[in-house]
Amino acid sequence: MAHKLPAAILLAVLLALAAPLVVVAGDPDMLQDVCVADYHSLKGPLRLNGFPCKRHENVTANDFISVLLAKPGNTGNAVGSAVTAATVERLPGLNTLGVSMARIDFAPWGVNPPHTHPRATEIIFVLQGSLDVGFVTTANRLFARTVCRGEVFVFPRGLVHYQRNNGGTPAAVISAFDSQLPGTQAVAQTLFGASPAVPTDVLARAFQIDAGLVEAIKSKFPPM
């Protein structure tokens, strides 16, 4: 006579079996060894969530190498920072692999302004200098601290975060993401430089400022 499993044990087994089905990564799992991005195909009518694959016989080792992060970026801008990304858009071998990297260079006292990555968690490794960094949770709690050369810091997926060089000498970090194309939404640029523009009265009410100030801020963020 077959024995029945207690309800609690049966429920635990079902949950354990279902756990692998929960999507926790930024990108879906790959279905083959490699799928090097075929940029040329995107010039035609083909559209998909990602990039089509090159024919296997056309793939070479050069599809998997890049010197994008070898040199510092130009930090001579209003915020004093430069982000150089090595994503699937510029390194075709990353397609379907679910990872990418970036280099962020900072002028003295430079800032990487508040932004989010909607498709990825980010982890930074400080190459030189020291930074004040932080992220804000959905409960509006700020987690912030100073990170120095050789240290790492993690920014959870989708949360607003920032980095600031806290010294009078240049700083640099390497970022890693669990997505081939994490995306970046700079808070100020997104709100004040959208095209078409976010209505002025919406921003005025949101920030509790007058419409004239909103227009003045918008003038500093021309649509990209």
N, C-alpha and C positions, 0 to 999 in steps of 0.2 A: 504494500500500500504506500503510495507516494506521500511524502510529508510536505505540508504547506509551509512556506516561509512566512515568518511573522511579518506583519504589514510594515513595520519600521525598517526591517532588513531589506525587504523588497523595494521600498522607496529609495533607500540608500544605493542599492544596486542600479536602479533606473537612473538616478542622478549621476552616478559615476560613469555610466555608459553614455549619457547625454553630454557630459562635460566637454569632450573633444569637439563637439559641434559648435561650441560657443566661439564666436569670432573675436579674437583678442589682438590680432596683428593688424598693422595698418594696411597691408596689402594681402590679397589672396595667395594661397600656396601655388607654386609653379607646377606645371604638368610635364615638363621635360628638363633635360640637363641645362640647356641654355635657350634663350629666346632673344637674340640680339636685336635691338630696335632697328627697324627698317624705316628710316626717316623719309625716304623717297616715296614710299607707299602713301604717306599722309598727304601728298600733293594731289592725289587722285580722289575719287569719291568715297574711299573706304573710311569709315569712322567707327571707333570702338573705345572702350574704357581702358586705355593704355596704348601700347604700340604694337603693330604687327611684327612678326618675326622675319628676319632675313632667312633666305634659303640656307640650309646648313652648309652647303658647299661654298658659300660666299663668306662665311664667318672666318675671321682671322684673329690672332692674338692681339692685334692692334685695337680690336673692339673692346678690350678689357683693360686698357691702360690709359692714363691721363696725367698730364702735368699741370692741370688746372690749379692745384693747391700749392704749387711749388713757390710762387712768388707772392709777396704781400699785395693786397689790394690798395687802391687809391683812396686814402682817407681824407682827402682835401674837399670835404663837403660840409653841409650845414650841421650834420650830427657827429662828424668825426669818426665814422666807422665805414667799413666796406665788407660786404659779404660776397664771397666767391663760392658758388655752389657746384658740386660735382654730383648732379642728379642724372636721371635717365635722359633728360633733354640734351645733355652734352657728353654723356658717357654711355653709349648704346648697350654695352655689355651688362649694365645694371637691370635691364628690362626683365621683369618678373622676379627679381631676386629679393625685393622687399627691403633694400638698404640704400643709403646714400650718405654723402658727407658734405661738409662745407668748411671753409676757412673764414674766420672773422678777424679782421685787423682793426685796431683802435689807435687813433691819434691820442696824445696825452689828453686825459679827461673826456675822451670821446664816448659816445653812447650808441648802443644798438637799441633804438626806441621800442616801447612796448608793442608786442606783436604776438601772433599765435601761429601754430602749425596745425591746421585742422586734420591732417592725416597722419601725424607721427608724434611719438615721444622723441625728445632730443636729449642727448648727453654731450656735455662739452668737456674737453681736456685743455687745460691752460698751458700754452707753449711758452709764453713769456709775460711778465708783468703780473698784476693782480687786478681782479675785478670785483665790483659789488654787483651781485645778481639777485634775482628774486622772481617768484611767480605768485599769482593770486588765484585762490580757489573759487569755486562757485559760491562759497559761503563768505566771500570777500575777505578771506584771511590771507595775509601776505607772509610767505616763507622767503626770507632773505638772509644772505650772509656774504662774507668775503671769501673768494676762492683765489688761491695763489698758484704759482707755477708748479706743475706736476699734479695738481688736484683735479678732480672731476666733479661735476654737478649735473643733476638731472632735472629736466623740465617736463612734467607730465603732458601727455597729448592734449592739444586743444586749449590749454590754459594760457592766459595772457602772461607774458614774461619779458624780462629785459636784462641787459648787461651794461655795465658802465666801468670804464677804465678809471680807477681811483688814484692814478699816479701821474707824474709829470713826464713819463717816458712811454713809448709805444707798447702796446700789449697785443697779444694774438691768441686765438683759441682754435681748436679743431672741433667741429660738431659732427656727431653721427646721428642718423635717423633710422627708424624702422619702417621706412617707406622709400620707394624709388623716386617719389616725387611728393615730398611732404607738404608743399604749398606754404606760402607765408602771407599773412594778412597783417600789415602794419596798422595799428589802431587809428592813428591820426590820418594817415593817407587814405585808409578805407572809408572813414567817415566824412572827411573834408575834401577828398579828391576823387570821389566816385564819379562815374560817367554813365548815365545822366546823374546830376548832383542830388545828394540827399536833401530834401526840402529844408530851407533855412529855419523855418519855425520848429521843425522837429528837433534839430540840433540845439536851437535856442532853449527849448523847454528841457531837453535832456541834460544840458550842461548848466541850466539856470543862468544864462547870460543873454544879452540883448542881440537882436538880429544883426546890428552893425558889426559887432565883434565877430560873429559867426562869418560874415562876409569877409572880414579882414583876415581871419584864419584861412578861409577857403582860398584866398588869393596866394597864399604861400604853398598850397598843395594843388598845382595844376593837374588835371586828369592825365593819367599815364597812357 
